Amino acid sequence: MKIRRGDVVIIAGIAILALISMAVQLIPQKNSASVAVITCDSGQQELSLDSDTVIELNERGIALRVQVVDGRVRVEWSECPDGICVAAGWLEHEGDTAICLPAGVIVRIMWVH
């Protein structure tokens, strides 16, 4: 079976449409906002990334501080033994996540429509 020029054009067109469709879904809508969702044993809370704030948590006997600055969020400080959640650094994009397993805390960026 021989591939013709028309086949290549159709395949390229489909690939371009697929890429455009993915890009449109990644761009936040005007009526959406990003939030940091903090999930832990004591419940779930949302922090707006539009205003700078600091919250302190104490979960499973481990204290930690979550900081929002300039539309980004991070676990600024934690008493956990390994500090992986702190090492995750600033979270800026939808789906970025920091997890503190010893404290059972998950910090994740999500878009709210």
N, C-alpha and C positions, 0 to 999 in steps of 0.2 A: 504494500500500500504506500503510495507516494503522497507526501504532504504538499499541498498546493499553496500558493500565495494567499488565496482567500481564506484558507484554514488558519494560517498564521495571523491574519488580520482579525478574524473572529476570536481566536484565543487571546490575543493581545487586548482586544476590546473588553472581553469578559474579565481579564485580570485587572485592567484599569478600573472598571466599574466596582470590582470587589475591593480594591484599595481605597477608592473614594468612599464607599459605603462604610468601611472600617474607620476611616479618618473622621467622618461626620459623627459617628457614635462616640468617638473619643473627645470631641470638642464639647465643652459644657454649654448647655442652653442658657439663654439670657435669664430665664426664670428659675435657674437652679443655683444651688450654693453648695460649697464644700464644707463638710463638717468632720471633726474627729470623733469617731465613735469609740468609747471606752467601755469594754466589756470585762466584768469581773464577777466574782462570786456574789457580791452584794447587789448586783444589777447592772444595768447599762445606762450610760448617759452620753449625750451629744454635746460637743463643744463647737461653737461657731469658730471658723478660722478667720472671720472678719474682724474680731477684736482680740487684742493681746490679753492673755490670762494665764494664771498658774493655779493648778489644783494639786492638793496633796491627798494621797490615798494610803490606807493601811489595810492590806489584804493578806490574810494568812500570817499575820505577825510581821510582815515586811512592809516598810514604809517606802513610798516612791513619790516623785514629783513629776507631773506632766505639765509642759509649758507650751503655750501657743504664742508665736511671735511672727508678724508679717505674713500671715497666711500659711504658716508651716507649724508643725507640731513635733514634739520629741519627748522622750522620757529623759528629763534633765538629770535626775539623780535617783538611785535606788539602793536599798540595803541588800539586795539579793547577792548571793555569793559570786556569781559569774559575770554580771553586768552586761549580758548580751543585749538587753533591751536598751540600755544607754548607748551601746556601741552601734545600734541601728541608726543613730543620728537623726537628722531632720527628715520628716516625712512630708512630701510636697504634692504627690500625685495620687489620683484615685487608685486604691488598692495597696498603696504603701502601708506596711504593717510593722509594728514593733511588739514583741511578745516577751513577757516576763513569766516564765513557767513557774518558778517557785512561788510567786505571788498570785498566779492565775489571772494576770491582767493582759488584755489585748488592746492595743491602740491601733486604729485603722482609719485611713482617709476614705470617705465615701461622698458621692454626689447625691444631694437630695433634690428631687425635682418638684 
